[in-house]
Amino acid sequence: MSDIEEPGKDAESAQEAANEVMTPAMRLMELQGKHRALDARIHEMYEYPYQNQILLQRLKKEKLRLKDAIERLKDEMIPDLNA
């Protein structure tokens, strides 16, 4: 077997993925997964006595940004009861 891949093979799979329509539920699951991964990474960093404070702060901000995006998406998915 050859280690050389067909030219454009990765580009084709990336194009197919880009054309796939993400439902709000799929997007919600993706954001929640990223939020959980950031939470785990933040907890791991606290186990080290000399954690990188700047990186930790950035991770926390990103986690909050994801939380806000999750809440906005949940609000969009729930129909307005006053309508």
Secondary structure, DSSP 8 states (H G I E B T S, - for coil): --S---TTHHHHHHHHHHHS---HHHHHHHHHHHHHHHHHHHHHHHTSTT--HHHHHHHHHHHHHHHHHHHHHHHHHS--TT-
